[in-house]
Amino acid sequence: MTDVARLPRRRDRVARPGTHRALWPLLALAVILIVDGMISPNFFAIRIVEGRLFGNLIDILYRAVPTALVALGMAVVIGSKGVDLSVGSIIAISGAVIAWRIHAGDPHFVILLLALAASVVCGMWNGLLVAGIGIQPIVATLILMVSGRGVGMLINLLYGGTDPSFESALLQGLSTGHLWLIPTRLILGAVLFVALWLVIRRTALGLFIEAVGGNAAAANLAGVNARLVTFAAYVICGLMAGWAGVILTADTHTSDPVSVALYIELDAILAVVIGGGSLAGGRIYLGMTVIGALVIQALTTSILISGLPPEYNLIIKAVVVLFVLVLQSDNARTRIGQIVSGGRR
């Protein structure tokens, strides 16, 4: 397409800024933060405590990192027209591996690599079922989702399972430490985001994943190995979940396969969808996915500081997320516009 041919599209985007995918998630995040500021007068205050930044905004970023990492991997899988329901179980398995090998006395850097390797193996398992055998993604990953937490409990039994807690300066430094004033978790999350962005946007892999997600048959005809690309997408998702597992496990100093990262797969899928991703596949929006994760965490923080009874939390969260998704729908916006214009007449 020539530059002249692109001009109408560029002018159209300028004339209709409301069509940009980033508008509604960013607007939702801004509204949530403004409401938080109204509920808590000191909400936007940031201070330095014990050599690190503290405050509600920092806390939202801090707590959003695990969900954002899982959601980034989920965005890659969804871009290939798949889904991974097992990310919570992968986190449980990687955490169990950490506790097991620490009790065995392994060097902690080796333990980090082993935990990530275990998550990659889980991703390979999902990729084998989906790409190799051809099982539907939701069914294939449901297998590990159901069994993975049990696998984590079995790993705990390898050292008796009586004391799953541990101490690790390296792992806890990655999760709860700080570098200068910045929590290391934020730095790690930013590094992993940049690394994944480079893989997806600066290599052919990202293009291949989107091509397979858009039309696998056409991608095969163009010479793309759709099965191998799909397999790679699940491996990436498993690795990102493994990093989230390292952060969450080091944060709690314990292996708890039953309750760690419970329902995080749903938050990850929501973050991708809020960020403009489609379960039909074909596109990967990494930056928008991070915004989606921040929307979810900001909403969770809002509910907590509001003092509402716990039984209302999930309902309010679901209603707000539904509202954001409706605003993102082209059909819904068109219909609302017709109603508004009809009312003016």
Buried (B, 14 or more C-beta within 10 A) or exposed (E): EEEEEEEEEEEEEEEEEEEEBEBBBBBBBEBBBEBBEEEBEEBEEEEEEEEBBBBBBBBBBBBBBBBBBBBBBBBBBBBBBBBBBBBBBBBBBBBBBBBBBBBEEBEBEEBBEBBBBBBBBBBBBBBBBBBBEEBEBEEBBBBBBEBBBBBBBBBBEBBEBEEBEBEBEBBBBBBBBBEEEBBBBBBBBEEBBEEBBEBBEEEEBBBBBBBBBBBBEEBBEEEBBBBBBBBBBBBBBBBBBBBBBBBBBBBBBBBBBEEBBEEBBEBBBBBBBBBBBBEEBBBBBBBBBBBBBBBBBBBBBBBEEBEEEEEEBEEBBEEBBEEBBBBBEEEEBEEEEEEEEEEEE
